[in-house]
Amino acid sequence: IGFTDYNKLQIDGPVAAVNDIAPLANKWAAFGWNVIEVERGNDVYAVSGAVQQAKAKLGSGKPTMVILHTKKGCGMQWAEDLGPANHNTPVPAAEAAAAIITKAMSTCAERTKAKTGTAPKKPLPCLNI
């Protein structure tokens, strides 16, 4: 099973403008691969589902390529806003801390909802970072 992180950006700009490789799935298929595309490539549940699909194809005699349509910098708005300019960009300390806290609080809220069936109305003090 192989994975392609297809965020459609490169250091010189959008891939389509610099050296277009679309349709990428057709290229992998032409080389004899099974192809699974994940439109929400930043979603771990969608990726997990694709891995399960790929495992089901293990006996097919062909390798499987999972193409993850991702958003570069997903989850960190400052990085998303940079687009191609976020290639090799250091993460500012304040942004890193804010991202960790936001993720921790989001994870905590998700756990609370899973256990109780109700999401908390305000942030919870259960940061395990």
LOTORZA-155160 format. One record per atom (N, C-alpha, C, O, CB): residue number from 1; atom name; x, y, z; residue in one letter. Coordinates in steps of 0.001 Angstrom, whole numbers, always signed. Glycine has a CB too. Layout:
PT  pos  site        u        v        w  code
PT  NUM    CA        X        Y        Z     a
...
***
This chain:
PT  pos  site        u        v        w  code
PT    1     N     +862    -1169       +0     i
PT    1    CA       +0       +0       +0     i
PT    1     C     +904    +1225       +0     i
PT    1     O    +1801    +1352     +833     i
PT    1    CB     -979       +2    +1231     i
PT    2     N     +652    +2129     -954     g
PT    2    CA    +1397    +3377    -1027     g
PT    2     C     +455    +4548     -816     g
PT    2     O     -761    +4427     -965     g
PT    2    CB    +2125    +3504    -2377     g
PT    3     N    +1038    +5678     -468     f
PT    3    CA     +244    +6884     -227     f
PT    3     C     +852    +8055     -995     f
PT    3     O    +2071    +8221    -1034     f
PT    3    CB     +166    +7205    +1294     f
PT    4     N      -17    +8863    -1603     t
PT    4    CA     +399   +10109    -2232     t
PT    4     C     -308   +11242    -1513     t
PT    4     O    -1538   +11294    -1474     t
PT    4    CB      +79   +10119    -3766     t
PT    5     N     +471   +12147     -946     d
PT    5    CA      -75   +13354     -321     d
PT    5     C     -244   +14358    -1450     d
PT    5     O     +718   +15003    -1868     d
PT    5    CB     +865   +13918     +845     d
PT    6     N    -1462   +14485    -1936     y
PT    6    CA    -1731   +15307    -3119     y
PT    6     C    -2384   +16611    -2705     y
PT    6     O    -3600   +16774    -2801     y
PT    6    CB    -2628   +14555    -4123     y
PT    7     N    -1541   +17553    -2234     n
PT    7    CA    -2066   +18854    -1802     n
PT    7     C    -2100   +19868    -2945     n
PT    7     O    -2541   +21004    -2771     n
PT    7    CB    -1224   +19402     -654     n
PT    8     N    -1629   +19440    -4108     k
PT    8    CA    -1681   +20238    -5334     k
PT    8     C     -847   +21525    -5273     k
PT    8     O    -1084   +22458    -6040     k
PT    8    CB    -3109   +20589    -5636     k
PT    9     N     +119   +21568    -4367     l
PT    9    CA    +1027   +22707    -4252     l
PT    9     C    +2469   +22220    -4276     l
PT    9     O    +2767   +21100    -3862     l
PT    9    CB     +746   +23507    -2960     l
PT   10     N    +3349   +23070    -4761     q
PT   10    CA    +4784   +22816    -4678     q
PT   10     C    +5472   +24147    -4413     q
PT   10     O    +4818   +25190    -4398     q
PT   10    CB    +5331   +22141    -5989     q
PT   11     N    +6765   +24122    -4208     i
PT   11    CA    +7471   +25326    -3782     i
PT   11     C    +7316   +26489    -4773     i
PT   11     O    +7355   +27652    -4374     i
PT   11    CB    +8940   +25013    -3592     i
PT   12     N    +7140   +26174    -6060     d
PT   12    CA    +7032   +27225    -7072     d
PT   12     C    +5595   +27663    -7361     d
PT   12     O    +5368   +28512    -8222     d
PT   12    CB    +7666   +26756    -8342     d
PT   13     N    +4630   +27090    -6647     g
PT   13    CA    +3235   +27470    -6854     g
PT   13     C    +2340   +26249    -7034     g
PT   13     O    +2756   +25125    -6751     g
PT   13    CB    +3113   +28384    -8067     g
PT   14     N    +1122   +26465    -7500     p
PT   14    CA     +207   +25338    -7722     p
PT   14     C     +779   +24362    -8756     p
PT   14     O    +1318   +24784    -9779     p
PT   14    CB    -1176   +25851    -8184     p
PT   15     N     +662   +23081    -8492     v
PT   15    CA    +1182   +22057    -9396     v
PT   15     C     +596   +22241   -10794     v
PT   15     O    +1319   +22113   -11782     v
PT   15    CB     +862   +20644    -8860     v
PT   16     N     -701   +22539   -10894     a
PT   16    CA    -1355   +22692   -12199     a
PT   16     C     -705   +23800   -13031     a
PT   16     O     -699   +23719   -14259     a
PT   16    CB    -2847   +22992   -12010     a
PT   17     N     -166   +24819   -12392     a
PT   17    CA     +453   +25933   -13115     a
PT   17     C    +1921   +25682   -13455     a
PT   17     O    +2450   +26265   -14401     a
PT   17    CB     +336   +27198   -12299     a
PT   18     N    +2580   +24812   -12679     v
PT   18    CA    +4013   +24602   -12860     v
PT   18     C    +4298   +23377   -13722     v
PT   18     O    +5028   +23462   -14709     v
PT   18    CB    +4697   +24457   -11508     v
PT   19     N    +3725   +22248   -13349     n
PT   19    CA    +3936   +20989   -14077     n
PT   19     C    +2761   +20075   -13761     n
PT   19     O    +2867   +19185   -12917     n
PT   19    CB    +5311   +20309   -13686     n
PT   20     N    +1663   +20295   -14428     d
PT   20    CA     +417   +19603   -14102     d
PT   20     C     +562   +18090   -14223     d
PT   20     O    +1078   +17586   -15221     d
PT   20    CB     -706   +20088   -15008     d
PT   21     N     +108   +17378   -13210     i
PT   21    CA     +168   +15916   -13219     i
PT   21     C    -1224   +15287   -13220     i
PT   21     O    -1356   +14065   -13142     i
PT   21    CB     +959   +15417   -12015     i
PT   22     N    -2254   +16112   -13308     a
PT   22    CA    -3624   +15597   -13313     a
PT   22     C    -3933   +14958   -14670     a
PT   22     O    -3444   +15414   -15704     a
PT   22    CB    -4641   +16732   -13000     a
PT   23     N    -4724   +13932   -14656     p
PT   23    CA    -5344   +13242   -13523     p
PT   23     C    -4391   +12204   -12926     p
PT   23     O    -4002   +11243   -13590     p
PT   23    CB    -6655   +12566   -13961     p
PT   24     N    -4034   +12412   -11693     l
PT   24    CA    -3039   +11577   -11018     l
PT   24     C    -3488   +10122   -10888     l
PT   24     O    -2683    +9210   -11075     l
PT   24    CB    -2740   +12140    -9644     l
PT   25     N    -4754    +9897   -10571     a
PT   25    CA    -5246    +8525   -10401     a
PT   25     C    -5047    +7702   -11678     a
PT   25     O    -4703    +6522   -11611     a
PT   25    CB    -6736    +8537   -10009     a
PT   26     N    -5262    +8317   -12821     n
PT   26    CA    -5085    +7597   -14090     n
PT   26     C    -3644    +7172   -14307     n
PT   26     O    -3381    +6122   -14894     n
PT   26    CB    -5540    +8462   -15254     n
PT   27     N    -2718    +7981   -13838     k
PT   27    CA    -1306    +7638   -13997     k
PT   27     C     -945    +6400   -13170     k
PT   27     O     -269    +5497   -13661     k
PT   27    CB     -419    +8826   -13587     k
PT   28     N    -1401    +6363   -11912     w
PT   28    CA    -1136    +5188   -11085     w
PT   28     C    -1801    +3945   -11686     w
PT   28     O    -1201    +2870   -11719     w
PT   28    CB    -1636    +5422    -9642     w
PT   29     N    -3025    +4094   -12153     a
PT   29    CA    -3738    +2962   -12759     a
PT   29     C    -3006    +2464   -14008     a
PT   29     O    -2958    +1259   -14255     a
PT   29    CB    -5187    +3366   -13117     a
PT   30     N    -2437    +3381   -14796     a
PT   30    CA    -1707    +3000   -16003     a
PT   30     C     -464    +2174   -15686     a
PT   30     O      -18    +1371   -16505     a
PT   30    CB    -1312    +4240   -16784     a
PT   31     N      +85    +2373   -14500     f
PT   31    CA    +1231    +1579   -14060     f
PT   31     C     +812     +282   -13384     f
PT   31     O    +1653     -439   -12848     f
PT   31    CB    +2090    +2387   -13115     f
PT   32     N     -492      -22   -13406     g
PT   32    CA     -977    -1301   -12890     g
PT   32     C    -1348    -1307   -11420     g
PT   32     O    -1461    -2375   -10819     g
PT   32    CB      +43    -2330   -13118     g
PT   33     N    -1540     -139   -10828     w
PT   33    CA    -1906      -59    -9413     w
PT   33     C    -3416      +13    -9259     w
PT   33     O    -4100     +590   -10105     w
PT   33    CB    -1245    +1159    -8748     w
PT   34     N    -3943     -567    -8186     n
PT   34    CA    -5292     -231    -7737     n
PT   34     C    -5196    +1186    -7187     n
PT   34     O    -4162    +1560    -6635     n
PT   34    CB    -5846    -1264    -6647     n
PT   35     N    -6247    +1975    -7327     v
PT   35    CA    -6211    +3359    -6855     v
PT   35     C    -7439    +3642    -5998     v
PT   35     O    -8569    +3340    -6381     v
PT   35    CB    -6141    +4347    -8047     v
PT   36     N    -7193    +4223    -4842     i
PT   36    CA    -8257    +4687    -3955     i
PT   36     C    -7996    +6166    -3711     i
PT   36     O    -6900    +6547    -3301     i
PT   36    CB    -8303    +3864    -2596     i
PT   37     N    -9007    +7006    -3963     e
PT   37    CA    -8852    +8435    -3717     e
PT   37     C    -9625    +8832    -2464     e
PT   37     O   -10765    +8411    -2265     e
PT   37    CB    -9331    +9256    -4934     e
PT   38     N    -8997    +9640    -1630     v
PT   38    CA    -9616   +10133     -405     v
PT   38     C    -9751   +11644     -552     v
PT   38     O    -8763   +12373     -461     v
PT   38    CB    -8775    +9744     +877     v
PT   39     N   -10969   +12108     -777     e
PT   39    CA   -11200   +13542     -985     e
PT   39     C   -10898   +14359     +272     e
PT   39     O   -10469   +15508     +171     e
PT   39    CB   -12643   +13782    -1421     e
PT   40     N   -11115   +13779    +1449     r
PT   40    CA   -10821   +14464    +2721     r
PT   40     C    -9539   +13856    +3302     r
PT   40     O    -9560   +13209    +4349     r
PT   40    CB   -12031   +14331    +3746     r
PT   41     N    -8443   +14076    +2609     g
PT   41    CA    -7178   +13442    +2969     g
PT   41     C    -6590   +13854    +4298     g
PT   41     O    -5676   +13192    +4791     g
PT   41    CB    -6201   +13717    +1933     g
PT   42     N    -7088   +14940    +4905     n
PT   42    CA    -6633   +15345    +6230     n
PT   42     C    -7485   +14725    +7332     n
PT   42     O    -7196   +14918    +8513     n
PT   42    CB    -6653   +16862    +6349     n
PT   43     N    -8512   +13995    +6975     d
PT   43    CA    -9441   +13385    +7927     d
PT   43     C    -8957   +11962    +8253     d
PT   43     O    -9010   +11079    +7398     d
PT   43    CB   -10904   +13362    +7350     d
PT   44     N    -8489   +11746    +9478     v
PT   44    CA    -7924   +10442    +9833     v
PT   44     C    -8937    +9309    +9686     v
PT   44     O    -8557    +8174    +9400     v
PT   44    CB    -7402   +10474   +11257     v
PT   45     N   -10209    +9604    +9876     y
PT   45    CA   -11221    +8561    +9721     y
PT   45     C   -11384    +8176    +8254     y
PT   45     O   -11555    +6999    +7937     y
PT   45    CB   -12564    +9026   +10300     y
PT   46     N   -11334    +9156    +7363     a
PT   46    CA   -11410    +8875    +5931     a
PT   46     C   -10179    +8089    +5479     a
PT   46     O   -10289    +7167    +4671     a
PT   46    CB   -11538   +10188    +5126     a
PT   47     N    -9014    +8456    +5998     v
PT   47    CA    -7779    +7746    +5650     v
PT   47     C    -7841    +6312    +6175     v
PT   47     O    -7458    +5376    +5473     v
PT   47    CB    -6535    +8484    +6225     v
PT   48     N    -8316    +6140    +7394     s
PT   48    CA    -8447    +4797    +7969     s
PT   48     C    -9364    +3925    +7116     s
PT   48     O    -9080    +2750    +6885     s
PT   48    CB    -8985    +4878    +9407     s
PT   49     N   -10464    +4510    +6651     g
PT   49    CA   -11378    +3765    +5783     g
PT   49     C   -10702    +3338    +4493     g
PT   49     O   -10917    +2225    +4011     g
PT   49    CB   -12605    +4601    +5466     g
PT   50     N    -9880    +4226    +3930     a
PT   50    CA    -9157    +3899    +2701     a
PT   50     C    -8139    +2788    +2939     a
PT   50     O    -7944    +1926    +2081     a
PT   50    CB    -8456    +5143    +2150     a
PT   51     N    -7495    +2806    +4095     v
PT   51    CA    -6538    +1743    +4428     v
PT   51     C    -7264     +400    +4505     v
PT   51     O    -6749     -616    +4037     v
PT   51    CB    -5815    +2050    +5775     v
PT   52     N    -8447     +397    +5091     q
PT   52    CA    -9228     -847    +5160     q
PT   52     C    -9587    -1329    +3751     q
PT   52     O    -9513    -2524    +3468     q
PT   52    CB   -10519     -637    +6002     q
PT   53     N    -9976     -403    +2870     q
PT   53    CA   -10267     -767    +1478     q
PT   53     C    -9023    -1330     +795     q
PT   53     O    -9101    -2316      +63     q
PT   53    CB   -10794     +455     +697     q
PT   54     N    -7889     -704    +1038     a
PT   54    CA    -6638    -1152     +426     a
PT   54     C    -6254    -2535     +933     a
PT   54     O    -5791    -3373     +158     a
PT   54    CB    -5509     -151     +713     a
PT   55     N    -6442    -2781    +2223     k
PT   55    CA    -6134    -4104    +2778     k
PT   55     C    -6993    -5175    +2127     k
PT   55     O    -6538    -6301    +1923     k
PT   55    CB    -6344    -4116    +4300     k
PT   56     N    -8230    -4831    +1799     a
PT   56    CA    -9129    -5787    +1151     a
PT   56     C    -8648    -6154     -251     a
PT   56     O    -9052    -7182     -794     a
PT   56    CB   -10543    -5215    +1081     a
PT   57     N    -7794    -5327     -839     k
PT   57    CA    -7280    -5573    -2185     k
PT   57     C    -5914    -6276    -2176     k
PT   57     O    -5327    -6501    -3235     k
PT   57    CB    -7175    -4259    -2940     k
PT   58     N    -5413    -6620     -995     l
PT   58    CA    -4064    -7184     -906     l
PT   58     C    -3880    -8452    -1729     l
PT   58     O    -2775    -8705    -2210     l
PT   58    CB    -3733    -7475     +527     l
PT   59     N    -4896    -9235    -1904     g
PT   59    CA    -4766   -10469    -2674     g
PT   59     C    -4969   -10291    -4167     g
PT   59     O    -5003   -11279    -4901     g
PT   59    CB    -5735   -11470    -2172     g
PT   60     N    -5106    -9056    -4637     s
PT   60    CA    -5418    -8808    -6050     s
PT   60     C    -4225    -8986    -6981     s
PT   60     O    -4385    -9028    -8200     s
PT   60    CB    -5961    -7419    -6210     s
PT   61     N    -3028    -9090    -6406     g
PT   61    CA    -1838    -9211    -7246     g
PT   61     C    -1304    -7873    -7736     g
PT   61     O     -319    -7818    -8472     g
PT   61    CB    -2139   -10081    -8424     g
PT   62     N    -1969    -6786    -7319     k
PT   62    CA    -1517    -5451    -7709     k
PT   62     C    -1336    -4609    -6446     k
PT   62     O    -2065    -4778    -5469     k
PT   62    CB    -2532    -4775    -8693     k
PT   63     N     -365    -3706    -6475     p
PT   63    CA     -235    -2786    -5340     p
PT   63     C    -1386    -1784    -5364     p
PT   63     O    -2045    -1604    -6388     p
PT   63    CB    +1136    -2047    -5375     p
PT   64     N    -1615    -1142    -4236     t
PT   64    CA    -2680     -139    -4139     t
PT   64     C    -2082    +1202    -3735     t
PT   64     O    -1305    +1294    -2785     t
PT   64    CB    -3770     -578    -3120     t
PT   65     N    -2458    +2234    -4472     m
PT   65    CA    -2058    +3600    -4159     m
PT   65     C    -3262    +4333    -3597     m
PT   65     O    -4325    +4371    -4217     m
PT   65    CB    -1494    +4330    -5415     m
PT   66     N    -3086    +4917    -2413     v
PT   66    CA    -4117    +5735    -1794     v
PT   66     C    -3708    +7186    -2036     v
PT   66     O    -2672    +7637    -1548     v
PT   66    CB    -4284    +5412     -245     v
PT   67     N    -4529    +7912    -2791     i
PT   67    CA    -4248    +9319    -3079     i
PT   67     C    -5034   +10160    -2089     i
PT   67     O    -6265   +10153    -2085     i
PT   67    CB    -4616    +9693    -4559     i
PT   68     N    -4305   +10884    -1252     l
PT   68    CA    -4919   +11720     -224     l
PT   68     C    -4987   +13156     -726     l
PT   68     O    -3956   +13813     -866     l
PT   68    CB    -4127   +11638    +1112     l
PT   69     N    -6186   +13646     -995     h
PT   69    CA    -6371   +15040    -1407     h
PT   69     C    -6354   +15873     -131     h
PT   69     O    -7356   +15977     +577     h
PT   69    CB    -7722   +15248    -2226     h
PT   70     N    -5199   +16461     +147     t
PT   70    CA    -4993   +17167    +1407     t
PT   70     C    -4939   +18672    +1210     t
PT   70     O    -4792   +19171      +95     t
PT   70    CB    -3719   +16691    +2071     t
PT   71     N    -5062   +19372    +2315     k
PT   71    CA    -4896   +20821    +2331     k
PT   71     C    -3624   +21101    +3117     k
PT   71     O    -3514   +20731    +4286     k
PT   71    CB    -6151   +21558    +2962     k
PT   72     N    -2674   +21750    +2478     k
PT   72    CA    -1394   +22028    +3108     k
PT   72     C    -1587   +22946    +4310     k
PT   72     O    -2204   +24005    +4198     k
PT   72    CB     -420   +22656    +2099     k
PT   73     N    -1062   +22540    +5445     g
PT   73    CA    -1186   +23337    +6659     g
PT   73     C    -2525   +23169    +7353     g
PT   73     O    -2873   +23956    +8233     g
PT   73    CB     -973   +24778    +6339     g
PT   74     N    -3275   +22154    +6966     c
PT   74    CA    -4627   +21959    +7498     c
PT   74     C    -4646   +22003    +9025     c
PT   74     O    -3854   +21345    +9699     c
PT   74    CB    -5197   +20627    +7012     c
PT   75     N    -5566   +22792    +9537     g
PT   75    CA    -5728   +22892   +10981     g
PT   75     C    -4997   +24069   +11593     g
PT   75     O    -5261   +24431   +12739     g
PT   75    CB    -5260   +21641   +11624     g
PT   76     N    -4088   +24670   +10851     m
PT   76    CA    -3387   +25855   +11334     m
PT   76     C    -3671   +26966   +10331     m
PT   76     O    -3024   +27049    +9287     m
PT   76    CB    -1830   +25599   +11500     m
PT   77     N    -4630   +27809   +10648     q
PT   77    CA    -5127   +28809    +9703     q
PT   77     C    -4024   +29664    +9104     q
PT   77     O    -4059   +29968    +7911     q
PT   77    CB    -6127   +29696   +10381     q
PT   78     N    -3047   +30054    +9909     w
PT   78    CA    -1962   +30896    +9391     w
PT   78     C    -1213   +30175    +8274     w
PT   78     O     -794   +30803    +7302     w
PT   78    CB     -986   +31284   +10523     w
PT   79     N    -1041   +28847    +8409     a
PT   79    CA     -328   +28076    +7385     a
PT   79     C    -1214   +27853    +6157     a
PT   79     O     -736   +27923    +5025     a
PT   79    CB     +138   +26720    +7959     a
PT   80     N    -2496   +27586    +6380     e
PT   80    CA    -3422   +27420    +5259     e
PT   80     C    -3437   +28685    +4405     e
PT   80     O    -3444   +28617    +3176     e
PT   80    CB    -4848   +27092    +5767     e
PT   81     N    -3442   +29839    +5071     d
PT   81    CA    -3513   +31123    +4368     d
PT   81     C    -2273   +31392    +3518     d
PT   81     O    -2351   +32138    +2543     d
PT   81    CB    -3698   +32250    +5367     d
PT   82     N    -1134   +30800    +3869     l
PT   82    CA      +90   +31024    +3103     l
PT   82     C      +88   +30313    +1753     l
PT   82     O     +789   +30726     +829     l
PT   82    CB    +1281   +30573    +3904     l
PT   83     N     -704   +29238    +1640     g
PT   83    CA     -724   +28483     +385     g
PT   83     C     +652   +27954      +52     g
PT   83     O    +1325   +27412     +929     g
PT   83    CB    -1239   +29351     -759     g
PT   84     N    +1101   +28094    -1214     p
PT   84    CA    +2411   +27571    -1605     p
PT   84     C    +3561   +28173     -813     p
PT   84     O    +4621   +27558     -698     p
PT   84    CB    +2638   +27814    -3066     p
PT   85     N    +3367   +29359     -269     a
PT   85    CA    +4440   +30022     +474     a
PT   85     C    +4745   +29324    +1797     a
PT   85     O    +5737   +29662    +2442     a
PT   85    CB    +4072   +31472     +735     a
PT   86     N    +3918   +28353    +2225     n
PT   86    CA    +4206   +27701    +3501     n
PT   86     C    +5192   +26537    +3356     n
PT   86     O    +5424   +25807    +4319     n
PT   86    CB    +2916   +27204    +4125     n
PT   87     N    +5760   +26359    +2193     h
PT   87    CA    +6766   +25314    +1988     h
PT   87     C    +8027   +25668    +2764     h
PT   87     O    +8642   +26707    +2525     h
PT   87    CB    +7086   +25134     +477     h
PT   88     N    +8407   +24799    +3694     n
PT   88    CA    +9621   +24997    +4496     n
PT   88     C    +9550   +26237    +5381     n
PT   88     O   +10582   +26836    +5684     n
PT   88    CB   +10826   +25097    +3588     n
PT   89     N    +8361   +26627    +5793     t
PT   89    CA    +8191   +27792    +6649     t
PT   89     C    +8229   +27356    +8105     t
PT   89     O    +7482   +26457    +8490     t
PT   89    CB    +6868   +28526    +6330     t
PT   90     N    +9080   +27969    +8928     p
PT   90    CA    +9094   +27600   +10338     p
PT   90     C    +7780   +28018   +11015     p
PT   90     O    +7168   +29025   +10660     p
PT   90    CB   +10300   +28250   +11052     p
PT   91     N    +7380   +27226   +11979     v
PT   91    CA    +6151   +27519   +12714     v
PT   91     C    +6488   +28486   +13844     v
PT   91     O    +7310   +28174   +14706     v
PT   91    CB    +5491   +26209   +13270     v
PT   92     N    +5852   +29664   +13843     p
PT   92    CA    +6091   +30597   +14947     p
PT   92     C    +5678   +29961   +16277     p
PT   92     O    +4669   +29260   +16344     p
PT   92    CB    +5319   +31922   +14720     p
PT   93     N    +6448   +30203   +17319     a
PT   93    CA    +6200   +29572   +18627     a
PT   93     C    +4781   +29834   +19124     a
PT   93     O    +4129   +28923   +19634     a
PT   93    CB    +7210   +30084   +19662     a
PT   94     N    +4301   +31053   +18982     a
PT   94    CA    +2946   +31376   +19460     a
PT   94     C    +1895   +30592   +18685     a
PT   94     O     +907   +30138   +19263     a
PT   94    CB    +2671   +32890   +19333     a
PT   95     N    +2103   +30428   +17375     e
PT   95    CA    +1148   +29670   +16556     e
PT   95     C    +1188   +28189   +16927     e
PT   95     O     +146   +27535   +16970     e
PT   95    CB    +1454   +29853   +15047     e
PT   96     N    +2379   +27654   +17195     a
PT   96    CA    +2498   +26250   +17591     a
PT   96     C    +1768   +26002   +18903     a
PT   96     O    +1031   +25024   +19028     a
PT   96    CB    +3977   +25845   +17720     a
PT   97     N    +1965   +26873   +19874     a
PT   97    CA    +1299   +26726   +21173     a
PT   97     C     -211   +26826   +21017     a
PT   97     O     -950   +26043   +21613     a
PT   97    CB    +1798   +27793   +22162     a
PT   98     N     -673   +27781   +20221     a
PT   98    CA    -2117   +27936   +20007     a
PT   98     C    -2701   +26706   +19326     a
PT   98     O    -3799   +26271   +19675     a
PT   98    CB    -2407   +29189   +19165     a
PT   99     N    -1981   +26138   +18359     a
PT   99    CA    -2467   +24948   +17656     a
PT   99     C    -2555   +23746   +18601     a
PT   99     O    -3514   +22976   +18543     a
PT   99    CB    -1548   +24618   +16467     a
PT  100     N    -1565   +23591   +19460     i
PT  100    CA    -1563   +22478   +20410     i
PT  100     C    -2729   +22618   +21380     i
PT  100     O    -3430   +21644   +21654     i
PT  100    CB     -225   +22418   +21182     i
PT  101     N    -2937   +23803   +21889     i
PT  101    CA    -4035   +24029   +22837     i
PT  101     C    -5377   +23820   +22155     i
PT  101     O    -6262   +23175   +22718     i
PT  101    CB    -3959   +25449   +23434     i
PT  102     N    -5541   +24360   +20942     t
PT  102    CA    -6795   +24197   +20207     t
PT  102     C    -7083   +22725   +19958     t
PT  102     O    -8209   +22272   +20161     t
PT  102    CB    -6746   +24960   +18876     t
PT  103     N    -6074   +21971   +19517     k
PT  103    CA    -6263   +20538   +19245     k
PT  103     C    -6576   +19793   +20529     k
PT  103     O    -7464   +18940   +20551     k
PT  103    CB    -5011   +19937   +18577     k
PT  104     N    -5871   +20099   +21579     a
PT  104    CA    -6109   +19418   +22853     a
PT  104     C    -7531   +19679   +23340     a
PT  104     O    -8201   +18761   +23814     a
PT  104    CB    -5089   +19879   +23915     a
PT  105     N    -7990   +20906   +23228     m
PT  105    CA    -9344   +21232   +23680     m
PT  105     C   -10382   +20566   +22784     m
PT  105     O   -11412   +20097   +23268     m
PT  105    CB    -9557   +22758   +23698     m
PT  106     N   -10117   +20523   +21492     s
PT  106    CA   -11030   +19874   +20554     s
PT  106     C   -11106   +18376   +20859     s
PT  106     O   -12192   +17796   +20892     s
PT  106    CB   -10574   +20110   +19088     s
PT  107     N    -9945   +17758   +21080     t
PT  107    CA    -9902   +16334   +21405     t
PT  107     C   -10651   +16067   +22707     t
PT  107     O   -11393   +15090   +22812     t
PT  107    CB    -8443   +15844   +21514     t
PT  108     N   -10459   +16928   +23689     c
PT  108    CA   -11134   +16777   +24969     c
PT  108     C   -12649   +16870   +24783     c
PT  108     O   -13398   +16086   +25366     c
PT  108    CB   -10646   +17844   +25968     c
PT  109     N   -13097   +17823   +23973     a
PT  109    CA   -14529   +17980   +23715     a
PT  109     C   -15091   +16752   +23003     a
PT  109     O   -16194   +16299   +23307     a
PT  109    CB   -14789   +19243   +22878     a
PT  110     N   -14322   +16217   +22049     e
PT  110    CA   -14765   +15017   +21333     e
PT  110     C   -14893   +13829   +22288     e
PT  110     O   -15856   +13067   +22209     e
PT  110    CB   -13784   +14678   +20192     e
PT  111     N   -13921   +13674   +23189     r
PT  111    CA   -13981   +12577   +24164     r
PT  111     C   -15192   +12732   +25079     r
PT  111     O   -15878   +11759   +25391     r
PT  111    CB   -12688   +12526   +25001     r
PT  112     N   -15439   +13954   +25498     t
PT  112    CA   -16585   +14200   +26372     t
PT  112     C   -17878   +13855   +25659     t
PT  112     O   -18766   +13234   +26243     t
PT  112    CB   -16611   +15662   +26837     t
PT  113     N   -17988   +14255   +24398     k
PT  113    CA   -19204   +13958   +23641     k
PT  113     C   -19354   +12450   +23447     k
PT  113     O   -20461   +11922   +23549     k
PT  113    CB   -19182   +14675   +22276     k
PT  114     N   -18255   +11759   +23168     a
PT  114    CA   -18312   +10307   +22979     a
PT  114     C   -18778    +9592   +24243     a
PT  114     O   -19512    +8606   +24176     a
PT  114    CB   -16943    +9776   +22559     a
PT  115     N   -18347   +10096   +25390     k
PT  115    CA   -18704    +9453   +26656     k
PT  115     C   -20098    +9832   +27140     k
PT  115     O   -20812    +9001   +27701     k
PT  115    CB   -17693    +9811   +27716     k
PT  116     N   -20485   +11087   +26921     t
PT  116    CA   -21744   +11569   +27498     t
PT  116     C   -22850   +11777   +26477     t
PT  116     O   -24022   +11885   +26839     t
PT  116    CB   -21506   +12851   +28219     t
PT  117     N   -22477   +11835   +25188     g
PT  117    CA   -23459   +12109   +24150     g
PT  117     C   -23708   +13592   +23945     g
PT  117     O   -24488   +13972   +23072     g
PT  117    CB   -24746   +11429   +24480     g
PT  118     N   -23056   +14437   +24738     t
PT  118    CA   -23254   +15881   +24638     t
PT  118     C   -21904   +16585   +24628     t
PT  118     O   -21030   +16296   +25445     t
PT  118    CB   -24129   +16400   +25804     t
PT  119     N   -21752   +17511   +23691     a
PT  119    CA   -20511   +18287   +23644     a
PT  119     C   -20547   +19351   +24732     a
PT  119     O   -21610   +19899   +25023     a
PT  119    CB   -20308   +18938   +22242     a
PT  120     N   -19395   +19654   +25340     p
PT  120    CA   -19365   +20692   +26368     p
PT  120     C   -19677   +22063   +25774     p
PT  120     O   -19339   +22335   +24622     p
PT  120    CB   -18000   +20716   +27060     p
PT  121     N   -20316   +22918   +26556     k
PT  121    CA   -20683   +24255   +26078     k
PT  121     C   -19512   +25227   +26157     k
PT  121     O   -19506   +26231   +25445     k
PT  121    CB   -21856   +24798   +26884     k
PT  122     N   -18526   +24958   +26999     k
PT  122    CA   -17347   +25805   +27074     k
PT  122     C   -16114   +24916   +27202     k
PT  122     O   -16227   +23748   +27574     k
PT  122    CB   -17446   +26800   +28266     k
PT  123     N   -14924   +25468   +26891     p
PT  123    CA   -13703   +24660   +26929     p
PT  123     C   -13503   +23967   +28279     p
PT  123     O   -13816   +24508   +29340     p
PT  123    CB   -12498   +25532   +26620     p
PT  124     N   -12977   +22768   +28191     l
PT  124    CA   -12745   +21967   +29388     l
PT  124     C   -11269   +22034   +29811     l
PT  124     O   -10390   +22106   +28951     l
PT  124    CB   -13168   +20504   +29142     l
PT  125     N   -10992   +22011   +31087     p
PT  125    CA    -9608   +22084   +31561     p
PT  125     C    -8963   +20712   +31629     p
PT  125     O    -8498   +20304   +32693     p
PT  125    CB    -9553   +22743   +32928     p
PT  126     N    -8925   +19985   +30504     c
PT  126    CA    -8314   +18648   +30545     c
PT  126     C    -7239   +18548   +29480     c
PT  126     O    -7255   +17634   +28655     c
PT  126    CB    -9380   +17536   +30344     c
PT  127     N    -6313   +19481   +29498     l
PT  127    CA    -5237   +19500   +28516     l
PT  127     C    -4130   +18566   +28948     l
PT  127     O    -3487   +18772   +29977     l
PT  127    CB    -4695   +20919   +28323     l
PT  128     N    -3916   +17541   +28154     n
PT  128    CA    -2829   +16589   +28431     n
PT  128     C    -1766   +16772   +27360     n
PT  128     O    -1629   +15944   +26460     n
PT  128    CB    -3351   +15100   +28461     n
PT  129     N    -1015   +17862   +27464     i
PT  129    CA       -3   +18117   +26440     i
PT  129     C    +1376   +18185   +27059     i
PT  129     O    +2361   +18394   +26351     i
PT  129    CB     -306   +19413   +25689     i
***
